[in-house]
């Protein structure tokens, strides 16, 4: 790193719940690699921040926020992570925080993905790795949901069993069986509630007096009893989420259909004056920006009319702007079609990308600096050995300086190897984006709601809406870059900006902030 004054370093490490068992992502491993890397650079590690079991898809992580607060107080000059996806997997959060850190004079560095983001090649590598990491994270969520749905279709239950049942596992086989201790309590609770003589609060108190307890041995509150009494799982049915059409499960029911129906009637009578909230699906949540109000938009559904609309956060002349969701979303097929590239364009862009990389590799200063430093270190080591043999320096000093040389040599070799591999990595990632860009219209037309939602989040950064119509679409990298090279492609409908560039756009490719 060029910046000599940036010698105060903090380390940030993170694992999400599903990654806890992965050896190469463990907290101790990340910390050890980061400490070794900092030692080789001569950085002083002033603090370490660790988030265990926290997802990087959000910035609501305790130690992450503590670290950002410390950064704003300028308590260090560098944030060091094992990989950039430890810092953030949400591309919006990554860019926002990286820009803020840059304004504070603080650099974000990675042990496994070295590179100077101020150079064209380094900037490309960092941005491409972040985009692909974000896409992988979102796609993983969709794939996990598919696996859960498949288990439900087979009569299984993909989540923790409710009170009255136990999760069992034998190797790769998992199933649900009746809990001999709690199951009789659940059956009796349904029978009592079906009589109509209890309110939820009264039943919660009565159940506690009868000795009915949670798995933790605590009192079961009325809100939990309400959820349990509505749970069709006790009928022997299975489903992925409430509201789905239930399927016959492989587990034994704890209540018969007549008793369950009577309990639902009792609950409706108790709750007839209460309006229940309903969860809705919104295709463009978080992507719509109101041009009329110059602000982002919330999305919500009218509780009685059942009409969904995007509502501006800011007001104009004392009132907010409202856009009907269906009216806004009807423009999407044409916009997606405009972003989609032809196979011929895909081949041309791939060819130009290869040519651009060939030109860049000839002037890669980072590689040359690293190789020159390795040669210098070799000479320093020989001089150090000579001084030690001639007893010009104490042996303790010899060992200390040699350890520093070995640490720096290891880092530089990692850098050289990373630079050599970076072009291949970025080219491979960009090829994935090119393939996706060539099939966008087909994927959007044939996809499920979740797949369409993922596609919109991957392609679009922001959709500008005016008078209920999408007038401009900001694309996420690398699709914005592909669109620049897609001569004549239109990325917006209804009079929006037409994205066209000449074939020199690869020179701008590395410099877009």
C-alpha positions in Angstrom: 0.0 0.0 0.0 1.3 3.5 -1.0 0.0 5.5 1.9 2.7 5.5 4.5 0.7 7.2 7.3 -2.0 4.6 7.2 -0.4 2.3 9.8 -3.2 2.1 12.3 -5.4 -0.9 11.4 -8.6 -2.4 12.6 -9.7 -6.0 11.7 -13.2 -7.0 11.0 -14.3 -10.6 10.9 -17.8 -12.1 10.4 -19.6 -15.4 9.9 -23.2 -16.0 9.3 -25.1 -18.8 11.0 -24.9 -21.2 8.1 -21.2 -20.6 7.7 -20.2 -21.3 11.4 -19.0 -24.9 10.6 -17.0 -23.9 7.5 -13.4 -24.2 8.5 -12.0 -21.7 6.0 -14.5 -19.0 7.1 -14.2 -19.4 10.9 -13.6 -16.3 13.1 -10.1 -17.6 14.4 -9.0 -18.3 10.8 -10.0 -14.8 9.6 -8.4 -13.1 12.5 -5.1 -15.1 12.2 -4.8 -14.3 8.5 -5.6 -10.6 9.0 -3.1 -10.3 11.9 -0.3 -12.0 9.8 -1.1 -9.7 6.9 -1.0 -6.6 9.0 2.3 -7.7 10.6 3.9 -8.1 7.1 2.9 -4.5 6.2 4.1 -3.1 9.5 0.6 -2.0 10.5 -0.4 -1.6 14.1 -3.6 -3.5 14.9 -5.5 -1.1 17.2 -8.8 -2.9 17.4 -10.7 -6.0 16.3 -14.5 -6.2 15.6 -16.3 -9.6 15.3 -19.9 -10.4 14.3 -20.6 -14.0 14.8 -23.8 -15.4 13.2 -24.7 -12.1 11.4 -25.7 -11.9 7.8 -23.9 -9.4 5.5 -27.0 -8.7 3.6 -27.8 -5.9 6.1 -25.6 -3.4 7.9 -27.6 -4.0 11.1 -24.7 -5.8 12.7 -23.6 -4.8 16.3 -19.8 -4.8 15.9 -20.0 -3.5 12.3 -21.8 -0.4 13.5 -19.3 0.0 16.4 -16.5 -0.2 13.8 -18.2 2.5 11.6 -18.6 4.8 14.7 -14.9 4.3 15.5 -14.0 5.1 11.8 -16.0 8.3 12.0 -13.9 9.1 15.1 -10.8 8.4 13.0 -9.4 5.8 15.4 -7.7 3.9 12.6 -6.5 4.4 9.0 -7.3 0.9 7.5 -10.1 -1.6 7.8 -8.7 -5.1 7.1 -11.0 -8.1 6.2 -10.3 -11.6 5.0 -12.6 -11.2 2.0 -14.7 -8.2 0.9 -17.9 -10.2 1.3 -17.1 -10.3 5.1 -17.6 -6.5 5.0 -20.9 -6.5 3.0 -22.8 -8.7 0.6 -25.3 -5.9 -0.2 -23.8 -3.9 -3.1 -25.6 -0.7 -2.0 -24.2 -0.9 1.6 -20.7 -1.8 0.3 -20.6 1.3 -2.0 -22.1 3.7 0.5 -19.8 2.7 3.3 -16.8 2.5 1.1 -17.4 6.0 -0.2 -17.9 7.3 3.4 -14.6 5.6 4.5 -12.9 7.1 1.5 -14.1 10.6 2.5 -12.7 9.9 6.0 -9.3 9.0 4.6 -9.8 5.3 5.6 -9.0 2.5 3.3 -10.8 -0.9 3.0 -8.3 -3.8 2.3 -8.7 -7.5 1.8 -6.2 -10.2 2.6 -7.5 -12.7 0.0 -8.4 -10.1 -2.7 -5.5 -7.6 -2.8 -5.5 -4.7 -5.2 -5.4 -1.0 -5.3 -9.0 0.3 -6.0 -7.5 3.6 -7.2 -6.2 1.8 -10.3 -8.4 0.8 -13.3 -7.7 -2.9 -12.9 -8.1 -2.9 -9.1 -11.3 -1.0 -9.3 -12.8 -3.5 -11.8 -11.8 -6.4 -9.7 -13.3 -5.1 -6.5 -16.6 -4.0 -8.2 -17.0 -7.3 -10.1 -16.4 -9.4 -7.0 -18.9 -7.4 -5.0 -21.6 -7.7 -7.7 -21.2 -11.4 -8.1 -21.1 -11.8 -4.3 -24.4 -9.9 -4.0 -26.0 -12.0 -6.8 -24.8 -15.2 -5.1 -26.2 -14.3 -1.8 -29.6 -13.4 -3.2 -29.7 -16.5 -5.5 -28.8 -18.7 -2.5 -31.9 -17.5 -0.7 -34.0 -18.4 -3.6 -32.4 -21.9 -3.9 -32.8 -22.5 -0.2 -36.5 -21.7 -0.5 -36.8 -24.1 -3.5 -35.3 -26.9 -1.3 -37.7 -26.2 1.5 -40.6 -26.2 -0.9 -39.5 -29.6 -2.3 -39.4 -31.0 1.3 -42.9 -29.8 1.9 -44.2 -31.4 -1.3 -42.8 -34.7 0.0 -44.9 -34.3 3.2 -42.0 -33.1 5.3 -41.5 -30.0 7.5 -38.5 -27.9 6.7 -38.4 -25.8 9.9 -38.3 -26.3 13.6 -41.2 -28.5 14.8 -43.8 -26.7 16.9 -44.5 -27.5 20.5 -45.9 -31.0 20.7 -43.4 -32.4 18.2 -39.7 -33.2 18.0 -37.2 -32.8 15.1 -35.3 -36.1 14.6 -32.3 -36.8 12.3 -30.4 -39.9 11.4 -27.6 -39.2 9.0 -29.1 -37.5 5.9 -32.6 -38.4 6.9 -34.8 -36.0 9.0 -38.3 -36.4 10.2 -40.9 -35.1 12.8 -42.2 -37.3 15.6 -44.7 -36.7 18.4 -43.3 -35.3 21.7 -44.6 -37.7 24.4 -44.4 -35.0 27.1 -46.0 -31.9 25.4 -48.3 -33.6 22.8 -51.1 -34.5 25.3 -51.1 -30.8 26.5 -51.6 -29.6 22.9 -54.5 -32.0 22.3 -56.2 -31.1 25.5 -55.7 -27.4 24.9 -57.6 -27.6 21.6 -60.4 -29.5 23.2 -60.7 -26.9 26.0 -60.6 -23.9 23.6 -63.3 -25.5 21.4 -65.8 -25.3 24.2 -65.8 -21.5 23.9 -65.5 -20.8 27.6 -62.0 -19.4 27.5 -60.5 -16.2 26.1 -56.9 -16.5 25.1 -55.7 -14.7 28.2 -57.8 -16.8 30.5 -56.6 -20.0 28.8 -53.0 -18.9 29.0 -53.4 -18.5 32.8 -55.4 -21.8 33.1 -52.8 -23.7 31.1 -50.0 -22.4 33.3 -51.9 -23.5 36.4 -52.3 -27.0 34.9 -48.5 -27.2 34.4 -48.4 -26.6 30.6 -45.0 -25.1 29.9 -42.9 -24.2 26.9 -39.8 -26.2 26.0 -37.8 -23.8 28.2 -40.1 -24.4 31.2 -41.7 -21.0 31.1 -45.3 -19.8 30.8 -46.8 -19.8 27.3 -48.2 -16.3 26.6 -51.5 -15.8 24.9 -49.9 -14.6 21.7 -48.1 -17.9 21.4 -51.2 -19.9 22.1 -53.0 -17.9 19.4 -50.4 -18.9 16.9 -50.6 -22.5 18.0 -54.4 -22.6 17.7 -54.1 -21.3 14.1 -51.4 -23.7 13.1 -52.8 -26.4 10.7 -49.6 -28.4 11.3 -51.5 -29.9 14.3 -54.0 -31.4 11.8 -51.2 -33.4 10.1 -50.8 -30.9 7.3 -47.6 -29.2 6.1 -46.9 -26.0 4.2 -44.0 -23.6 3.7 -45.7 -20.4 5.0 -49.1 -19.4 6.4 -51.6 -18.9 3.5 -50.2 -21.6 1.3 -52.4 -24.5 0.2 -51.6 -27.1 2.9 -50.5 -30.6 1.9 -50.8 -33.9 3.8 -47.8 -34.3 6.0 -46.0 -37.5 7.1 -46.4 -36.6 10.8 -49.2 -37.7 13.1 -52.0 -35.2 13.8 -52.7 -34.0 17.4 -56.2 -32.7 16.8 -59.1 -33.8 14.6 -60.6 -31.6 11.9 -63.9 -30.9 13.8 -62.2 -29.7 16.9 -59.8 -27.5 14.9 -62.7 -25.9 13.0 -64.6 -25.2 16.3 -61.4 -23.5 17.7 -61.1 -21.3 14.6 -64.8 -20.2 15.0 -64.2 -19.3 18.7 -61.1 -17.3 17.8 -63.0 -15.4 15.0 -65.7 -14.5 17.5 -63.1 -13.2 19.9 -61.3 -11.3 17.2 -64.2 -10.1 15.0 -63.4 -6.4 15.6 -59.7 -6.7 14.9 -58.4 -6.1 11.4 -55.6 -8.5 10.6 -52.6 -7.4 8.7 -51.8 -9.2 5.4 -48.4 -9.7 3.9 -48.1 -8.7 0.3 -45.5 -9.3 -2.3 -44.0 -6.3 -4.1 -41.9 -6.8 -7.2 -40.0 -3.4 -7.1 -39.8 -2.8 -3.3 -36.8 -0.5 -2.6 -36.2 0.2 -6.3 -38.8 2.9 -7.1 -37.8 6.6 -7.0 -40.4 9.3 -7.4 -39.3 12.0 -9.9 -42.4 14.1 -8.9 -41.4 14.2 -5.2 -37.6 13.7 -5.8 -37.5 11.0 -3.2 -37.5 7.2 -2.8 -40.8 5.4 -2.4 -42.4 3.2 0.2 -44.7 0.4 -1.0 -48.0 -0.6 0.8 -51.5 -2.0 0.2 -54.7 -0.3 1.2 -56.2 -2.6 3.9 -59.8 -2.5 2.5 -59.5 -1.8 -1.2 -56.6 -4.2 -1.5 -54.8 -1.8 -4.0 -51.1 -1.8 -3.8 -49.2 1.4 -4.6 -45.8 3.1 -4.3 -45.8 6.2 -2.1 -43.1 8.8 -2.1 -41.4 9.4 1.2 -41.2 13.2 0.6 -44.2 15.5 0.0 -44.8 18.0 -2.7 -47.1 21.0 -1.8 -48.1 19.1 1.4 -49.0 15.8 -0.3 -47.2 12.6 -1.3 -47.1 11.1 -4.8 -48.9 7.8 -5.2 -48.3 5.3 -8.1 -50.4 2.2 -8.7 -48.1 -0.9 -8.5 -49.7 -2.6 -11.5 -49.5 0.5 -13.6 -45.8 0.9 -12.8 -44.9 -2.7 -13.2 -46.6 -3.1 -16.6 -43.6 -1.2 -18.2 -41.1 -3.8 -17.0 -41.3 -6.3 -19.9 -40.4 -3.6 -22.4 -37.6 -2.3 -20.2 -36.2 -5.8 -19.6 -36.4 -6.4 -23.4 -34.4 -3.2 -24.0 -31.6 -4.3 -21.6 -31.4 -7.7 -23.2 -28.5 -8.0 -25.7 -28.3 -10.2 -28.8 -25.9 -13.2 -29.1 -23.9 -11.2 -31.7 -23.6 -8.3 -29.3 -22.5 -10.7 -26.6 -19.8 -12.1 -28.8 -18.6 -8.6 -29.7 -18.4 -7.5 -26.1 -16.6 -10.6 -25.0 -14.0 -10.0 -27.8 -13.5 -6.4 -26.8 -13.2 -7.3 -23.1 -10.3 -9.7 -24.0 -8.6 -7.0 -26.1 -9.0 -4.5 -23.3 -7.5 -6.9 -20.7 -4.5 -7.5 -23.0 -3.8 -3.7 -23.2 -4.2 -3.4 -19.4 -1.9 -6.3 -18.6 0.9 -4.6 -20.4 0.9 -1.7 -18.1 0.0 -3.3 -14.8 2.1 -1.2 -12.3 1.0 -3.2 -9.3 2.5 -6.4 -10.6 5.8 -4.6 -11.5 6.1 -3.0 -8.1 5.5 -6.3 -6.3 8.1 -8.1 -8.4 10.6 -5.3 -7.9 10.0 -5.4 -4.2 10.5 -9.2 -4.1 13.9 -8.8 -5.7 14.9 -6.1 -3.2 13.8 -8.3 -0.3 16.0 -11.1 -1.6 19.0 -8.7 -1.4 18.0 -7.5 2.0 17.8 -11.1 3.3 21.3 -11.9 2.0 22.7 -8.8 3.6 21.0 -9.7 6.8 22.5 -13.2 6.8 25.9 -11.8 6.1 25.6 -9.3 9.0 24.5 -12.2 11.3 27.4 -14.4 10.3 29.9 -11.6 10.8 28.2 -11.0 14.2 27.5 -7.4 13.2 24.0 -7.7 14.6 22.5 -9.7 17.5 20.9 -13.0 16.6 17.5 -11.8 18.1 17.6 -8.9 15.8 18.4 -11.2 12.9 15.4 -13.4 13.6 13.0 -10.4 14.1 14.0 -8.8 10.8 14.0 -12.1 8.9 10.4 -12.8 10.2 9.4 -9.4 8.8 11.0 -10.1 5.5 9.3 -13.5 5.3 5.9 -12.0 6.1 6.2 -9.3 3.5 7.5 -11.8 0.9 4.5 -14.0 1.5 2.1 -11.0 1.1 3.9 -9.9 -2.1 3.7 -13.4 -3.6 0.0 -13.5 -2.8 -0.3 -10.1 -4.5 1.5 -11.3 -7.6 -0.5 -14.5 -7.8 -3.8 -12.5 -7.3 -2.9 -10.0 -10.0 -2.2 -12.9 -12.4 -5.5 -14.6 -11.6 -7.6 -11.4 -11.3 -8.1 -11.0 -15.1 -9.3 -14.6 -15.4 -11.6 -14.1 -12.4 -13.1 -10.9 -13.7 -13.5 -12.2 -17.2 -15.3 -15.3 -15.9 -17.6 -13.1 -13.7 -18.3 -10.8 -16.6 -19.1 -13.8 -18.8 -21.8 -14.8 -16.4 -23.2 -11.3 -16.6 -23.1 -11.4 -20.4 -24.9 -14.7 -20.4 -27.6 -13.3 -18.1 -27.9 -10.1 -20.2 -28.5 -12.2 -23.3 -31.4 -14.1 -21.6 -33.1 -11.4 -19.5 -36.3 -11.2 -21.4 -36.8 -15.0 -21.4 -36.0 -15.3 -17.7 -38.4 -12.5 -16.8 -41.2 -13.9 -18.9 -40.9 -17.5 -17.6 -39.7 -16.8 -14.0 -41.7 -17.2 -10.8 -42.4 -14.1 -8.7 -39.3 -14.7 -6.5 -37.1 -15.2 -9.6 -38.5 -12.0 -11.2 -37.9 -10.1 -8.0 -34.3 -11.4 -7.8 -33.8 -10.5 -11.5 -35.0 -6.9 -10.8 -32.7 -6.5 -7.8 -29.7 -7.9 -9.8 -30.3 -5.7 -12.9 -31.7 -2.4 -11.6 -30.2 0.0 -9.1 -33.1 2.5 -9.3 -36.3 3.0 -11.4 -37.3 6.6 -11.8 -41.1 7.0 -12.0 -43.0 10.2 -13.1 -46.8 10.4 -13.4 -47.0 6.7 -12.9 -44.6 5.7 -15.7 -41.0 4.5 -15.5 -39.0 7.2 -17.3 -35.5 6.2 -16.5 -33.7 3.0 -15.3 -30.4 3.1 -13.5 -28.6 -0.3 -13.9 -26.3 -2.1 -11.5 -22.8 -2.8 -12.6 -21.9 -4.7 -14.8 -25.2 -4.3 -16.6 -24.8 -0.6 -16.9 -21.4 -1.3 -18.6 -22.9 -3.9 -20.9 -25.7 -1.5 -21.8 -23.1 1.2 -22.7 -21.5 -1.3 -25.1 -24.9 -2.5 -26.4 -25.1 -0.1 -29.3 -28.7 1.1 -29.8 -30.2 -0.7 -26.8 -32.9 1.1 -24.9 -33.1 0.6 -21.2 -36.2 2.8 -20.6 -39.6 3.3 -22.1 -41.7 6.3 -22.6 -39.2 8.9 -23.5 -36.4 8.1 -21.0 -32.7 8.3 -21.6 -31.3 6.1 -24.5 -28.1 4.4 -23.5 -25.7 4.3 -26.4 -21.9 4.5 -26.5 -19.2 4.0 -29.0 -16.8 1.0 -28.9 -14.2 2.8 -26.7 -16.4 2.4 -23.6 -14.0 -0.2 -22.2 -11.6 2.7 -21.3 -14.4 4.2 -19.2 -15.3 0.7 -17.9 -12.5 0.9 -15.2 -13.2 4.5 -14.2 -16.9 4.6 -13.4 -17.5 5.4 -9.7 
